[in-house]
């Protein structure tokens, strides 16, 4: 009982010290403010997967009203820059080789005749896929332009071919395919992981480096109390960043969280438990800031790349998908996106909560074990 | 009564034997010096006694409490000042002191008498960040922080390394005053001249204690006659002396050489004659009393000889 009160007292003093040091640090408080602001204002624009400005060359061998119409249709979509209209396919090919052109649309001489007579289009599409993403998406856009043109000219000139399948696409949860709204919860995930996982590790290691940890170790302060006091300030920072990011999303982009805000905070808390183990774990195995930076970097890269933040997990090969099950960011990112975009409740994404809880528990056990070993 | 009892403590770092079979008794209220060169194992022994490191074998007790089992109890009754300055550089002088007082569950006020004399010297700078203090002031602050919880035993690991001569003298005066209040002080140092300032010393080399006792006892136990030999040129003379008959050992001490001789085979006069006839100039030889350093060299040599012979 008495020792309990003593521990609590020392926690208060340790926290006081941590906050004093935090606010005295020349960079940290500014960084905490700037981090969410920069992240939310810069990255959604810069790291966009929307493909624009695809340079298009048209080889028009038909030169008819219809072909003219088709080209106009494509350029008016806003995705394409019409670089040139020429007659010679080899000329367009040379331009593609020089990287001046991303896509070539070839219109055959019988285009307008076929269109009017049979309702079919004789076209060719060549795509430069040095940048695979841009090429694929560009081809998709070009195709949808063709489809649109076909359907509009249907009613005007030709009878629809019987039995042809008409598909219409409707996008749920993100109707305009806005990449920014998709990235906002993901950026929160990255920010929270950085702040709560790696900053405490650096902080603990720097006490090791300066030898101050020795001085603390000869006091009656419990190691657990010392570690918790290292973590708490960053937890507060994490919730501050979460709130700031949500506010910026609302004010600047007008994005509202579709689900319950409390669910976002709950998942953030769960994720913090995971990173609470990660920080001390890293500091256990590194003697100086450089080492801990490197380990941090290593984990962060793996976590981010196989988290489903940038590329969907479902398109990964089976072995990579297996790795993602050990990645706390996978669960956290999935939960945050589901809640933010779809309005899922905690019950809907219970598996994410369970995944985080299991990883969190094992991380904490590993961290405590490792800590005992080193002393 | 013994404040600290060390029994057969061993510690290895991989293949390196940092400490082997250390047994020591340190009595209450004395200044005990652990004297040895860098790498002798002083810091390792301190870290074991300060409950920061577990020994591989043996045991030690402080005030009758075991350092391994009851480390929490011990931490409240000892003060430890590591060799490297390890207070919070971004906290002020007063904040550091206040912090270390509070984590021990006490206040500066409560134990102000303990630290008054030292703290009053740095109090004018109490709002200055610890990182901005001069070396001497940092040391005083570290001593205050180690004393603020009223420990009965103080461990000072190389407190005078890298400190100027005046500050060193100051520092020793502070230690005497702390001793007056009944605190046992264990201090390590690589400087042999500081040995005579301690009440009792232990000489340590290669992780072994080679001698313990008061500085006087150790000096008295020196088995040979010691001569101080001066002359030019110095280095060829040292080599020459080592080959002379009756010279047991010879080391250079600053501008002179200390030669241990066997009085049966040689004496001052024969040696002087030998030196003169071999072309050394300005030779001056006189008998001197051994210092702790002479004893250390002699004892260290003996230990190495023994281990070599065993091999």
Interface residues (C-beta under 8 A of the other chain):
Chain A: X6 X9 X10 X13 X14 X17 X20 X21 X24 X25 X210 X211 X212 X214 X215 X216 X217 X218 X219 X220 X221 X375
Chain B: X50 X51 X52 X54 X72 X75 X76 X78 X80 X82 X84 X85 X86 X87 X88 X89 X90 X91 X95 X99 X100 X102 X103 X104 X105 X145
